[in-house]
Amino acid sequence: MPTTFTHKFDTPTFKGTVSVNTGLFIGGKFVDPVEPATIDVINPATGQVITSVAAGSAKDVDIAVKVAKEAYKTSWGLKVPGSVRGRLMNKLADLIEKHTDEFAALESLNVGKPFLTTKAHEIASVVATIRYYAGWADKIQGKTIETTDQKLAYTRHEPYGVVGQIVPWNFPLSMISWKIGPALATGNTIVLKPSELTPLTALRLADLVIEAGFPPGVLNIVNGYGMTVGQAISENPIIEKIAFTGSTFTGRKIQEAAARSNLKVVTLELGGKSPNIIFDDANCDQAVKWATRGIFSNMGQSCNAGSRIFVQEGIYDEFLTEFTKVTKELVTATGDPFDPSTKHGPQVSQIQFDKILGYIDSARSEGATVHVGGSRHGSEGYFIEPTLVTECTTSMKIVQEEVFGPVAAIIKFKTEEEVIEMANDTVYGLSAAVFTENSSRAIRVAHALESGQTFVNCFNSVEKNMPFGGYKQSGIGRELGEYALDMYTQVKAVHINIGLKL
């Protein structure tokens, strides 16, 4: 029988006990993997083991897929009205909201996110996203299309059936909500793999799926490594559609596996190297605040982090002075995620910690200046000081590659034409931002940037009802908003003869 992990929190911001079943969640219940194996889950603030969870294999994925297929055919999908699906989704959202503190505490413990920020923003966003898609569940519809008076022609938007979903470690519960929301609303059943680094909130969510009353097999969660569970989901011939958020490198592997197996439809939300452009006429105070949010929120571990900050020469000195002050203040607010004064937590793992420091060393060796930070913070855990790097050129590794950490590369520019060229000089195209008080320039530059979303006088102000996705190697397809519903439905054209004769 699967074990249960229980943790007693006694912190300044949260006191309580949280229990999480550590098994695989298949067919509406927790089970042991076919081949016994576990994965250690680490607290990034200390580097110590929190607990161990069951590690699945391809055999467990096969079982989960068969269960999900049966649920699709008998108790979900087109067998269940959208109004019923929406009611269950709303109940799930209510339960998550009821247990907000628990979910925030698990994210802080497992991912290192500051508790108060996670509670106020991330968990609230999860609830809102699921409610948003619950509202769409009974509004999935096609069109009646006029052809001739002797034919009735219409379309149906039908679910794929079983879909596979692989979510990352940086926003575990948020990314789950982005994926299960549109998938469940449109009638699909799901086999989901959380990151092996951060599985705790996914497993806690499984308890609420049971409590909400979802039929067994509608949502299945298989913990495990990408090379086993992730690959099995990508290759399984019954899964018709797969959605993945993570690195471009892994996204390529998933797309290859999907093509080799059964030509799965693929949605990929991948890496980024987002430009943040600040013109001379920008409101400097606001630009600094949004730039801080753009690069340092979630400790820089965000695919759409504003990691390349282009500052026009007329405002460069003022911006750098103010941005330096804010960054140094953030260094002093780095520490225990459960401390109410903490604004900046640890990186998620030793591997990520080492990778980020390697990029900072690379910047130094290529001639850039580490203006603020650039070192480990404290003596335990995976803390890195918020870092500003100046004197950068566009060819440097730190400017071209995704660091995925609290490191901003600051580059001075002269003209609008020059900065558009530099901003687009990347294989990525996820997000971008423009700061200017000139509305014509704002629109002109926003349209010229090669990115899936461009923010004007703000950064990473993502909305649940606006599409999110990238250009170029930042991905395929869109999440969030009505656009995400199209990722989980296939269009059937129906032609009914009401008068044609041969």
Disulfide bonds with the S-S distance in Angstrom:
none
